[in-house]
């Protein structure tokens, strides 16, 4: 894997990041340990995690594994904060108290005193300034070495970046989903973020597995779409209206003698402004297949896929 600076910052991240959505639930601790080792051995460093991943278990799993590799080999990106609701389920929260409590809890479980990157997720009922104040406290105290934002509208991203800059706190990253099947935010959010100096962390570059071609004829019993916990992440990508993009991807892959997964990942990973494409394999085998995808796309193929998948094109 290659490493890149995240936007106009000194934060260096691997061009493929490892997501932990399934850790502690669909991926047990032993599988996660093997996955982490394979990822680091292949030159990866970016680990993306949220307090809600694995129904709250992912933070504990990473805590049990962090000593199996050197801490300076990892760039840990923590996304958002969380609180326990009345049913004792972890729910995302952008409130200052929940944000700081989640950060301190994660640092204690990871036996470390800092997170490399802390990404704020904003919610309509919590003022942007309140959420940003939690990031500023952590950044000024050194508990968060860099800060960024995730899943923000164009207006919120611009507002947060401006307000953070006024406080002297640079926002270095923007995380959101991005793939050949999910380009709605591209011009409204990603382009302004790049102009503001943020690096793009593109999660779900394979559209939760749909761009691998595994759902073309049926739903595999061991797939996300068959999982009661993960089905919701896949359903929006199974729209028949997206079949034209899938057909074009399959033809491109055949012409290049590559897999659809390889081509779809390369389209995201090597796009302008992308610091890292964050994948979410559930098994070591899936991760190893992803790590084999290293070659860039011919520019002509990239252009054709961009045109075919453009949501503005009827």
N, C-alpha and C positions, 0 to 999 in steps of 0.2 A: 504494500500500500504506500501511497504518497502522503506527505503532510503538507498542509497549506495554512497560511495565516488566515485567521477569521476576520474578514473585512479589513479595515485599516488599523488593526490592533496587533500586538505581539503574541497573541494566543495562537499557538500552533496545534492544529487538530488533524487527525487522519481523514483522508477523503471519503472513507466509509466509517460511519459510527455504528455502535452496537446499542440498540434499544432494549429495554428490559420489561416491556409491557406484560410479558407472560411469566416472568420469573416469580417463583413461589407459588404458582397455581398450575399453569399448563406446562411449565418448565421447572423441574425440581432442582434442588441445590446441587446435586451431583452433575446433572446435565449442564447447569449454569456454570459450574466450575470448569468443566471441560471446554465449554464455549468461550469463557474468558481467556483461558490459556491459549486456545487456538487463535483467538483474535489478537492477543498481544504478540504471540509468536510470529504472526503474519505482518506485524508492524502497525496494528491498530492501537489507538489510544483513547478515542472519544467514547465514553459511556454515558448514555442519556437515560435518566431515571426520574420518576415522579413519585411523591409520597403515596399516590393512589395506585401505582402499578402493582399488579398481582394482588389486588384487594388489600394493599398495604404491606404485603410480604416482601416485595422486591427490595426495599431498603434493608431489611434484615438479611436477605440472601447476599446482597453486596457486602454487607458488614462482615459476614462470615467468610467471604472470599477475598477481601481486599488484602489480607496478609499473604495470600498465595502468590501475589506479584508485587513488584516494587511500586510504592505509591507514586513515585515520580514517572512511572510508565503510563499512568492514567491521567486523562483529562475528564473529570467528572462534571457533567452538566446536569444540575438539578432543576427540574421544571416545576415552578409554582409551590404552593403550600396546600395544606389540607386540614380538615378537622373531622372528628367522629360525629356522625349525626345520631338521631334518637334511636336508630336501629343498629347502632355501632358499626356502620359502614363508613369507610373513609370517603369524604367528598372534597373535591377541589375547593380551595378558598383563597381569595385575594386579599382578605383582611390582614392588616398589619400584624396583629397578635398571632393569628394562625400561621402566617408566613414565617415569622421569626421563630415561633415554636417548632415548626416543621424543620426549618434549617438546623436549629440547635439539636433537635432530636436525631436528625440524620447524621450530623457530625459526630455525635456521641456514639451512635451505632457503628460508624465507620472508623472510629478511633483516629480521627484526624481533626485538625483545627481549621480547615478551610475547604471550600468547594471551589473548583476552578472556574466554573461559570454557573451563575444563578439566573434562571429565566423567569420573568414575571408573566403570569397569565392574568388578564384583567377580567372582571365581571361587571355587569351593568350597575349593580347596586352598591359597589364599592368605588369610591372616588379614585381616579388614576393617581392623584397625589398621595393618597394613603398607601397604595400598593408600592409606589415608587419610594416612599419614605422607608419602607422595610428594606428595599434593595440598598438604599443609601447607607443605612445603619450597618448593614453587613459589609458593604464595600469599604466604608471608612474604617471599620474595625479589622479588616483583613479576613473576615470569615468568608467573603466572596471576592475572589481575585478579579473577576470580570463579571459584568452583568449584561443581560439581554432581555428580549421579550418574546412571547410565543402566542400564536393564535390570536393576533390582534387585527382589528379592522384597519383600513388605511388611515382613518382619522385618528384612532387611538395610537397607532404606531408612531405617526408623525408628532402627535401631542406629547406622548411619553418621551420620545427622543429629544424633543425641544426642551421639555421641562428638566430632563436629566442633564442635558448639556448646560443649562443655566446653573445647575448645582455643581457643575464641574465633574460630573460622572458620565463618562462615555458609554453609550449603549453599543456593544460590539457585535451582537448577533440577533437575528430574527429566525425563529423556528416556526415552521408550519408544514402541512402536508403539501406535496408537490409531485406530480407524476404525469405521464402522458394522458391519464384519465382524469386528472385533477389540476386544471390550470386556471381556475377562476380567479385566483389572487395574484396572478403573475404580473399584470400591468398595474393593478391598483395598489399592491402592497410591496411586492418584491423589488420592482424597479425603483421606487422611492427609497426603500431600505438600502439598496446598493448605493444609491447616490449619497445617502447619509453616512456611508462608511460601514454599514453592517454587513457581516457575512451571513449568508443564507444557510441554515441547517434544515435540509429538506427531509422530513420523515415520510414514511410510506411511499418510497419511490417506486415500489412494485404494486402499488394500489392494493395492499394487504394480500398479495399473492395472485391477484387476478391477472397481472401482466406476465406471469410465468406461463400462462396458458392452461393451468391445471383445471380451470372451471369451464373450459370450452364445450365440453359434452356432458359433464355430470359434476356433482359435488363430492369430492373424495371424503371418505369417512373420517380421515385424520386431519382434515383441513380446518382453517379458521371458520369457514362458513358452516361447518358441522358442529362447531363448539358453541354451547349455550352462552359462554362468557364472551366470545369474540365475534359471534355472528353479526352483531350490529356494525362492526368495523368494515365488513365486506359488502354488505347489501347494496350500498349506493353505487358500487362499482360494477354491479351485475346488470345494469340497465341496458336493454337491447340497443338503445340509441348509441351506445359506445362501441358497437361491434365493428364499425368502420376502422376505428383506431386499432383495435385488436387484429383485424385482418391485415392492415398495413404493417403492423409490428411483426406479425408472423412471416409475411413475405420478405421483409427486410432481414430478419434473422436467417431465413433459408438462403437468401442470396449471399449473405456473409458467412454462411456455415457456422453460425453461432446460435445460442439459445435465445428465446424471447426474453428471458430473465436478464441475460447478459446485455442485450441491446437496450432494454428499458432502463436498467440501472445506469449504464454508461450515458444515456441521454440526460439523466438528471445529474449524475455525479460530476460530469465535465461541463455543465452549463456555466455560462458567465455568472460570476458572483457567488456560486455555491461553494461553501467551505467544506461541507460534508453531507453525504447522503446517508441518512440513518435508517438502517434495516432492523427488522424485528424477527429474526428466526426463532423458532421454538425448539429446534434441535441442533446438535453439532453438525449433523449431516447437511442440513439446510444452510448453516453458516459456511461450511467448507465450500459448498457449491457457489455461494455468493462471493467468497474470497477469490475464487478462480476468475472472476470477471474483472479484468484489469485493463483491457485494451480500449482506447478511445474509438469513437465512431468516425467513419469517413464523413467529411463535412456535408457531402451531398445527401447522404442518408439522414443525417441529423436534420437537415433543412426540410426534407420531404416529410419526416415524422412530425416535425414542428407544424408544418402546414396542415397536414391531415388531422392532427389532434387539436388544432386551434379552436377553442369554443366559439369564436366569433364567426367561424365558417359554417354555413348551413350544409 
